[in-house]
């Protein structure tokens, strides 16, 4: 079993990246094989639906997704949706998502966007038959300290999401 943790924020002070790091730590505590992917460190092209699929980097990203048994996608919420980087990544890697177990970790400024991951979840379920863990993590600015650490409640929710992702992934393998 191998898990992929994707940080979709390009912001160097990203709170969603902090959520992803906590999930990474939980996977390491559970002694699970894990791959860390920070999209801020990759110069991914915008999906053009054509020539972009021939680029080696796009193929490499698709391979990471395809080889993962479970995927955690950490993304900021912008304008009541996951950021464009997350959507672009899915568009670039497309069919590699087929039948994956997926969980979401989301960071937003306020509490009103808590249903934002649903559009992406529906797309992954319908287009690629993904199993989406309904226990996603949604954290607003009040859930982070000044140095970016999450509250104990959010940490507990991250641990719960990771635990369920591992359990479901193993059950389906």
TIBA-446313 format. One line per field, with one value per residue: x, y, z of N, C-alpha, C in turn; residue number from 1; residue in three letters. Coordinates in steps of 0.2 Angstrom, whole numbers. Example, Ala and Ser with C-alpha at 12.3 -4.5 7.8 and 13.67 -1.06 7.14 Angstrom:
BEGIN
n_X = 66 / 64
n_Y = -28 / -11
n_Z = 39 / 35
ca_X = 62 / 68
ca_Y = -22 / -5
ca_Z = 39 / 36
c_X = 66 / 64
c_Y = -16 / 0
c_Z = 39 / 39
nugu = 1 / 2
fivex = Ala / Ser
This chain:
BEGIN
n_X = 4 / 2 / 2 / -3 / 0 / -5 / -1 / -9 / -8 / -1 / 4 / 17 / 15 / 5 / -9 / -16 / -6 / 0 / -10 / -9 / 4 / 2 / -6 / 3 / 12 / 4 / 2 / 16 / 17 / 9 / 17 / 15 / 18 / 22 / 20 / 25 / 19 / 21 / 13 / 18 / 31 / 32 / 32 / 19 / 11 / -4 / -19 / -22 / -29 / -24 / -9 / -2 / -2 / 8 / 19 / 34 / 33 / 20 / 16 / 24 / 17 / 5 / 8 / 12 / -1 / -8 / -1 / -4 / -13 / -22 / -27 / -23 / -29 / -24 / -30 / -32 / -47 / -55 / -66 / -77 / -74 / -62 / -45 / -39 / -27 / -28 / -39 / -34 / -23 / -30 / -36 / -25 / -20 / -30 / -37 / -29 / -34 / -44 / -54 / -49 / -46 / -50 / -47 / -51 / -42 / -45 / -42 / -49 / -54 / -65 / -80 / -90 / -89 / -89 / -95 / -88 / -79 / -87 / -91 / -79 / -78 / -89 / -87 / -75 / -80 / -90 / -84 / -72 / -75 / -71 / -69 / -74 / -69 / -81 / -78 / -71 / -58 / -61 / -55 / -55 / -49 / -49 / -45 / -32 / -16 / -6 / 7 / 3 / 0 / -12 / -28 / -31 / -43 / -44 / -33 / -36 / -47 / -40 / -31 / -42 / -47 / -36 / -34 / -46 / -45 / -34 / -39 / -50 / -44 / -36 / -45 / -51 / -41
n_Y = -6 / 11 / 28 / 44 / 61 / 76 / 93 / 107 / 121 / 136 / 146 / 152 / 152 / 143 / 137 / 126 / 117 / 115 / 107 / 96 / 92 / 88 / 77 / 69 / 67 / 59 / 47 / 43 / 40 / 29 / 20 / 19 / 18 / 32 / 45 / 62 / 76 / 92 / 104 / 117 / 116 / 111 / 115 / 115 / 114 / 123 / 114 / 110 / 101 / 94 / 94 / 95 / 83 / 76 / 79 / 76 / 79 / 79 / 66 / 60 / 65 / 59 / 45 / 45 / 47 / 36 / 25 / 26 / 20 / 26 / 43 / 59 / 75 / 91 / 107 / 125 / 135 / 144 / 157 / 149 / 136 / 122 / 127 / 133 / 126 / 113 / 108 / 109 / 100 / 88 / 88 / 86 / 74 / 65 / 50 / 42 / 43 / 34 / 23 / 27 / 29 / 43 / 58 / 74 / 88 / 104 / 121 / 137 / 154 / 158 / 151 / 148 / 141 / 127 / 117 / 116 / 106 / 97 / 98 / 94 / 82 / 75 / 76 / 67 / 55 / 53 / 54 / 46 / 35 / 36 / 32 / 42 / 48 / 53 / 60 / 73 / 86 / 102 / 117 / 133 / 150 / 152 / 140 / 139 / 143 / 157 / 154 / 144 / 131 / 118 / 117 / 106 / 99 / 100 / 93 / 80 / 77 / 77 / 65 / 56 / 56 / 51 / 39 / 32 / 33 / 24 / 13 / 10 / 10 / -2 / -11 / -12 / -16
n_Z = 0 / -4 / -1 / -7 / -3 / -7 / -9 / -13 / -13 / -19 / -11 / -1 / 13 / 16 / 24 / 21 / 17 / 29 / 35 / 26 / 30 / 43 / 40 / 33 / 44 / 52 / 44 / 43 / 57 / 58 / 51 / 37 / 20 / 10 / -1 / -4 / -11 / -17 / -25 / -26 / -28 / -41 / -58 / -65 / -81 / -88 / -91 / -107 / -114 / -124 / -131 / -119 / -112 / -117 / -111 / -101 / -87 / -84 / -87 / -77 / -65 / -67 / -65 / -52 / -46 / -51 / -45 / -32 / -18 / -10 / -9 / -2 / -4 / -1 / 0 / -3 / 0 / -12 / -17 / -14 / -18 / -22 / -25 / -41 / -44 / -39 / -47 / -60 / -58 / -57 / -70 / -78 / -74 / -75 / -80 / -72 / -59 / -58 / -49 / -36 / -19 / -10 / 0 / 7 / 13 / 18 / 19 / 23 / 23 / 31 / 39 / 30 / 19 / 19 / 12 / 0 / -5 / -11 / -25 / -32 / -26 / -31 / -45 / -45 / -41 / -50 / -63 / -62 / -54 / -41 / -23 / -11 / 4 / 16 / 27 / 27 / 30 / 36 / 39 / 46 / 47 / 61 / 66 / 67 / 74 / 77 / 72 / 63 / 67 / 70 / 79 / 93 / 90 / 76 / 73 / 78 / 69 / 57 / 60 / 61 / 48 / 40 / 46 / 42 / 28 / 26 / 31 / 23 / 10 / 12 / 14 / 1 / -7
ca_X = 0 / 6 / -2 / -1 / -2 / -4 / -2 / -11 / -7 / 5 / 6 / 22 / 13 / -1 / -12 / -18 / 0 / 0 / -15 / -6 / 10 / -1 / -8 / 9 / 15 / 0 / 4 / 22 / 16 / 6 / 21 / 12 / 22 / 18 / 23 / 23 / 19 / 19 / 13 / 21 / 38 / 32 / 30 / 14 / 7 / -11 / -21 / -25 / -33 / -21 / -2 / 1 / -2 / 14 / 25 / 36 / 31 / 13 / 16 / 26 / 12 / 0 / 11 / 11 / -8 / -10 / 2 / -6 / -19 / -26 / -24 / -26 / -28 / -25 / -31 / -36 / -54 / -55 / -72 / -82 / -72 / -55 / -41 / -38 / -21 / -31 / -43 / -29 / -19 / -34 / -37 / -18 / -19 / -36 / -39 / -25 / -38 / -49 / -55 / -44 / -49 / -48 / -49 / -49 / -41 / -47 / -41 / -53 / -54 / -71 / -83 / -96 / -88 / -88 / -97 / -84 / -76 / -92 / -90 / -73 / -79 / -94 / -83 / -71 / -85 / -94 / -79 / -67 / -77 / -67 / -72 / -72 / -70 / -85 / -75 / -65 / -56 / -62 / -52 / -55 / -43 / -49 / -43 / -24 / -12 / -2 / 12 / 1 / -2 / -19 / -30 / -32 / -49 / -43 / -28 / -40 / -50 / -35 / -30 / -47 / -47 / -30 / -36 / -52 / -42 / -30 / -44 / -54 / -39 / -34 / -51 / -53 / -36
ca_Y = 0 / 18 / 34 / 51 / 67 / 82 / 100 / 110 / 128 / 139 / 151 / 149 / 152 / 140 / 133 / 119 / 113 / 113 / 101 / 90 / 90 / 84 / 70 / 65 / 64 / 53 / 41 / 40 / 37 / 22 / 16 / 18 / 21 / 38 / 50 / 69 / 80 / 99 / 107 / 123 / 114 / 109 / 120 / 111 / 118 / 123 / 109 / 112 / 96 / 91 / 93 / 95 / 76 / 73 / 82 / 71 / 80 / 77 / 59 / 58 / 66 / 54 / 39 / 45 / 46 / 29 / 20 / 27 / 16 / 31 / 50 / 65 / 81 / 97 / 113 / 131 / 136 / 151 / 158 / 143 / 130 / 121 / 131 / 131 / 121 / 106 / 106 / 108 / 94 / 82 / 88 / 84 / 67 / 62 / 43 / 39 / 43 / 28 / 19 / 28 / 31 / 50 / 62 / 81 / 93 / 111 / 127 / 143 / 160 / 158 / 145 / 147 / 137 / 120 / 112 / 117 / 100 / 93 / 98 / 90 / 75 / 73 / 75 / 62 / 49 / 51 / 53 / 41 / 30 / 36 / 32 / 48 / 48 / 58 / 63 / 78 / 91 / 109 / 122 / 140 / 154 / 152 / 134 / 139 / 147 / 162 / 150 / 139 / 125 / 117 / 116 / 99 / 97 / 99 / 88 / 74 / 76 / 74 / 59 / 52 / 55 / 47 / 32 / 30 / 32 / 18 / 7 / 9 / 8 / -8 / -16 / -12 / -19
ca_Z = 0 / -4 / -1 / -10 / 0 / -12 / -6 / -19 / -13 / -21 / -6 / 4 / 20 / 16 / 29 / 18 / 17 / 36 / 36 / 23 / 34 / 49 / 38 / 32 / 50 / 54 / 40 / 46 / 64 / 56 / 47 / 30 / 14 / 8 / -6 / -3 / -18 / -16 / -31 / -26 / -30 / -48 / -63 / -69 / -86 / -88 / -95 / -113 / -116 / -130 / -131 / -112 / -110 / -120 / -107 / -96 / -80 / -83 / -86 / -70 / -60 / -68 / -63 / -44 / -44 / -53 / -41 / -25 / -16 / -7 / -10 / 2 / -7 / 3 / -5 / 0 / -3 / -15 / -20 / -13 / -22 / -21 / -29 / -48 / -45 / -38 / -53 / -65 / -57 / -59 / -77 / -81 / -72 / -78 / -79 / -67 / -53 / -58 / -43 / -30 / -12 / -9 / 6 / 6 / 18 / 16 / 23 / 21 / 28 / 35 / 40 / 26 / 13 / 22 / 7 / -6 / -8 / -14 / -32 / -34 / -24 / -36 / -51 / -45 / -40 / -57 / -69 / -61 / -49 / -34 / -17 / -8 / 11 / 18 / 33 / 25 / 35 / 34 / 44 / 44 / 50 / 68 / 68 / 66 / 78 / 73 / 68 / 58 / 70 / 70 / 85 / 94 / 87 / 69 / 73 / 79 / 63 / 52 / 61 / 59 / 40 / 38 / 48 / 38 / 22 / 26 / 32 / 17 / 5 / 13 / 13 / -6 / -11
c_X = 4 / 1 / 1 / -4 / 0 / -6 / -3 / -10 / -1 / 8 / 11 / 20 / 6 / -3 / -14 / -12 / 1 / -4 / -12 / 0 / 7 / -3 / -2 / 12 / 11 / 2 / 11 / 21 / 13 / 10 / 19 / 17 / 18 / 23 / 21 / 24 / 16 / 19 / 16 / 28 / 38 / 29 / 25 / 11 / 0 / -13 / -24 / -29 / -30 / -13 / 1 / 2 / 4 / 20 / 27 / 34 / 24 / 12 / 19 / 21 / 6 / 2 / 10 / 4 / -10 / -7 / 0 / -13 / -24 / -23 / -28 / -24 / -30 / -25 / -34 / -43 / -53 / -62 / -76 / -80 / -64 / -51 / -40 / -32 / -24 / -35 / -38 / -25 / -24 / -35 / -30 / -17 / -24 / -37 / -34 / -29 / -43 / -49 / -51 / -49 / -46 / -51 / -47 / -47 / -41 / -46 / -45 / -52 / -59 / -74 / -89 / -95 / -87 / -90 / -93 / -81 / -81 / -92 / -85 / -75 / -84 / -91 / -79 / -75 / -88 / -89 / -75 / -69 / -73 / -71 / -70 / -74 / -75 / -82 / -69 / -64 / -57 / -60 / -52 / -50 / -43 / -46 / -35 / -22 / -9 / 4 / 10 / -1 / -10 / -21 / -31 / -38 / -48 / -38 / -31 / -44 / -46 / -33 / -35 / -48 / -42 / -32 / -41 / -49 / -38 / -34 / -48 / -50 / -37 / -39 / -53 / -47 / -36
c_Y = 6 / 23 / 40 / 56 / 73 / 88 / 104 / 118 / 130 / 145 / 148 / 149 / 148 / 136 / 126 / 115 / 111 / 107 / 95 / 88 / 86 / 77 / 66 / 63 / 58 / 47 / 38 / 37 / 30 / 18 / 14 / 21 / 27 / 42 / 57 / 72 / 87 / 102 / 114 / 122 / 112 / 114 / 116 / 116 / 118 / 118 / 112 / 107 / 92 / 90 / 92 / 88 / 73 / 75 / 77 / 72 / 78 / 70 / 56 / 59 / 61 / 47 / 39 / 44 / 38 / 24 / 21 / 23 / 21 / 38 / 55 / 71 / 87 / 103 / 119 / 131 / 143 / 152 / 152 / 137 / 129 / 125 / 128 / 126 / 114 / 104 / 105 / 102 / 88 / 82 / 85 / 77 / 62 / 55 / 39 / 39 / 38 / 24 / 20 / 30 / 38 / 54 / 69 / 84 / 100 / 116 / 133 / 148 / 160 / 151 / 143 / 143 / 130 / 115 / 112 / 111 / 96 / 93 / 94 / 83 / 72 / 71 / 68 / 55 / 48 / 50 / 47 / 36 / 30 / 35 / 38 / 48 / 54 / 62 / 68 / 83 / 98 / 113 / 129 / 144 / 153 / 145 / 133 / 144 / 152 / 159 / 145 / 132 / 124 / 116 / 108 / 96 / 95 / 93 / 81 / 72 / 74 / 67 / 54 / 51 / 51 / 40 / 29 / 29 / 26 / 12 / 5 / 7 / 1 / -13 / -17 / -15 / -26
c_Z = 0 / -4 / -4 / -6 / -5 / -9 / -13 / -19 / -16 / -16 / -1 / 11 / 21 / 22 / 27 / 18 / 24 / 37 / 32 / 27 / 40 / 46 / 36 / 38 / 53 / 50 / 42 / 53 / 63 / 52 / 40 / 25 / 11 / 4 / -5 / -9 / -16 / -22 / -32 / -29 / -37 / -52 / -68 / -75 / -85 / -93 / -101 / -117 / -122 / -129 / -124 / -110 / -112 / -115 / -102 / -89 / -79 / -83 / -79 / -64 / -61 / -65 / -55 / -42 / -46 / -48 / -34 / -24 / -13 / -8 / -5 / -2 / -3 / -1 / -1 / -4 / -6 / -19 / -20 / -17 / -20 / -26 / -36 / -49 / -44 / -44 / -59 / -64 / -59 / -66 / -80 / -80 / -74 / -76 / -74 / -60 / -53 / -52 / -37 / -24 / -11 / -3 / 4 / 13 / 16 / 21 / 19 / 26 / 33 / 35 / 35 / 20 / 14 / 17 / 1 / -9 / -12 / -22 / -35 / -32 / -29 / -42 / -51 / -44 / -47 / -62 / -68 / -56 / -43 / -28 / -13 / 0 / 13 / 24 / 31 / 31 / 32 / 40 / 42 / 48 / 58 / 71 / 68 / 71 / 74 / 69 / 63 / 60 / 70 / 77 / 86 / 91 / 80 / 68 / 73 / 73 / 57 / 53 / 59 / 52 / 38 / 40 / 44 / 31 / 21 / 27 / 26 / 11 / 6 / 12 / 5 / -10 / -12
nugu = 1 / 2 / 3 / 4 / 5 / 6 / 7 / 8 / 9 / 10 / 11 / 12 / 13 / 14 / 15 / 16 / 17 / 18 / 19 / 20 / 21 / 22 / 23 / 24 / 25 / 26 / 27 / 28 / 29 / 30 / 31 / 32 / 33 / 34 / 35 / 36 / 37 / 38 / 39 / 40 / 41 / 42 / 43 / 44 / 45 / 46 / 47 / 48 / 49 / 50 / 51 / 52 / 53 / 54 / 55 / 56 / 57 / 58 / 59 / 60 / 61 / 62 / 63 / 64 / 65 / 66 / 67 / 68 / 69 / 70 / 71 / 72 / 73 / 74 / 75 / 76 / 77 / 78 / 79 / 80 / 81 / 82 / 83 / 84 / 85 / 86 / 87 / 88 / 89 / 90 / 91 / 92 / 93 / 94 / 95 / 96 / 97 / 98 / 99 / 100 / 101 / 102 / 103 / 104 / 105 / 106 / 107 / 108 / 109 / 110 / 111 / 112 / 113 / 114 / 115 / 116 / 117 / 118 / 119 / 120 / 121 / 122 / 123 / 124 / 125 / 126 / 127 / 128 / 129 / 130 / 131 / 132 / 133 / 134 / 135 / 136 / 137 / 138 / 139 / 140 / 141 / 142 / 143 / 144 / 145 / 146 / 147 / 148 / 149 / 150 / 151 / 152 / 153 / 154 / 155 / 156 / 157 / 158 / 159 / 160 / 161 / 162 / 163 / 164 / 165 / 166 / 167 / 168 / 169 / 170 / 171 / 172 / 173
fivex = Unk / Unk / Unk / Unk / Unk / Unk / Unk / Unk / Unk / Unk / Unk / Unk / Unk / Unk / Unk / Unk / Unk / Unk / Unk / Unk / Unk / Unk / Unk / Unk / Unk / Unk / Unk / Unk / Unk / Unk / Unk / Unk / Unk / Unk / Unk / Unk / Unk / Unk / Unk / Unk / Unk / Unk / Unk / Unk / Unk / Unk / Unk / Unk / Unk / Unk / Unk / Unk / Unk / Unk / Unk / Unk / Unk / Unk / Unk / Unk / Unk / Unk / Unk / Unk / Unk / Unk / Unk / Unk / Unk / Unk / Unk / Unk / Unk / Unk / Unk / Unk / Unk / Unk / Unk / Unk / Unk / Unk / Unk / Unk / Unk / Unk / Unk / Unk / Unk / Unk / Unk / Unk / Unk / Unk / Unk / Unk / Unk / Unk / Unk / Unk / Unk / Unk / Unk / Unk / Unk / Unk / Unk / Unk / Unk / Unk / Unk / Unk / Unk / Unk / Unk / Unk / Unk / Unk / Unk / Unk / Unk / Unk / Unk / Unk / Unk / Unk / Unk / Unk / Unk / Unk / Unk / Unk / Unk / Unk / Unk / Unk / Unk / Unk / Unk / Unk / Unk / Unk / Unk / Unk / Unk / Unk / Unk / Unk / Unk / Unk / Unk / Unk / Unk / Unk / Unk / Unk / Unk / Unk / Unk / Unk / Unk / Unk / Unk / Unk / Unk / Unk / Unk / Unk / Unk / Unk / Unk / Unk / Unk
